[in-house]
């Protein structure tokens, strides 16, 4: 039990945890807090599909006038929660590959 852990292994574990958790945390905050708050500020129609243990897929639709006034915001709110989650999972993969390539390109000397 009194074994010392290699500092490089501890650092690698922290980086790998950060790579896996950060994008998923950001996606949860976006889907759970930011998008609903933005949707309350505009006259949008909420759409939900599916009802399961994990919840439903949600997005908002805007009429033509609102979409013309706020094109970027309505496009962002038009993405489904599942699409945002997929983007976050893709970010985990890209960050993981980037960390792996960085480790191969610039190896630490012992």
N, C-alpha and C positions, 0 to 999 in steps of 0.2 A: 503493500500500500504506500510505502514511502518512496516509491520510484519517482524520479524526476521525468517530466515530459519534455520532449524536445521542443524548444521555443518555436522552431520553424513549423512543426506539426500543429502547434496551438494556433499560430498565425494563419496557417492554411485552413484550419477548421473554421476560424472566425470569418475569413474571406469567403469561404464556400457557403457558410450560413448566411452571410450578408447577401451574396449573390442570389440565393434561393428565396430568402424571406422579403427582401426590400421591394422587388417589383410586385409581389403578391400583396404586400401590405399597402402599397400605393394604389393598386387596383381596387382593393377593398374600400379604401377611403374615397376614391373617385366614385365608385358605384354606390356606396352607402351614404355618403354625405354631400359631396360636391355636386354630382349630377341632379339629385332631387332638389337641392337648394336652388340651382340654376333654373330648373324646370318650373319651380314655383313662381319665378319672376316673369315668365312669359306665358302668353295664352296658348298652351300646348295641350294635346290630348295624350294621356298615358295609355300605352298598349302593353298588355301582358299576354304571354303565351305559355301554356303548360302550367301544371300545378303538381309539384312533387315534394318529396321530403326536403330536397335541397332548395326549393323555391321555384319561382317562375322567372322567365326571361322577360326583361322590361326595357322599353324604349319610349320615346316621345315623338309625336308627329305634330308638325306645324302646318297652319294654313299657308297659302301662297304669299299673302302679305307679310306675315311674320317671317317666313323663310327669306323673303327678299330683303327685309330690314336687318335680319341677323343671320346671314348665311353660314358663317363658321360655327356659331353657337348651335343652330338647329341641326347642322351636320353632325356635330359632336353628340348632341342629345339623341340623334337619330340612330346612333350605333346601339346595338343591344348590349346588355350587361355581359352576355356570353362573349361577344366580340371583344369587349374591353378585357375580360379575363383571358381570352386567347392571346391578345397582344401582350399582356403581362407575362404569360407563360413563355411566349416567344422571346421576350426580353431576358428571362431567366436563362434560356438556352444560349442566346447571343452573348450574354455576360459570362456564362460559364465557358463557352468556347474561347472568348477573348482572354479570360484568365488562364486557360490551359495553354493557348498560343503564347501568351506573355511569359509563362513559366518555361516554355520550351525555348523561346527566343533569348531570354535573359535568365539563365539558370543561376541559382544561388550556389556559391562555392562553399564547401564544407569547412 
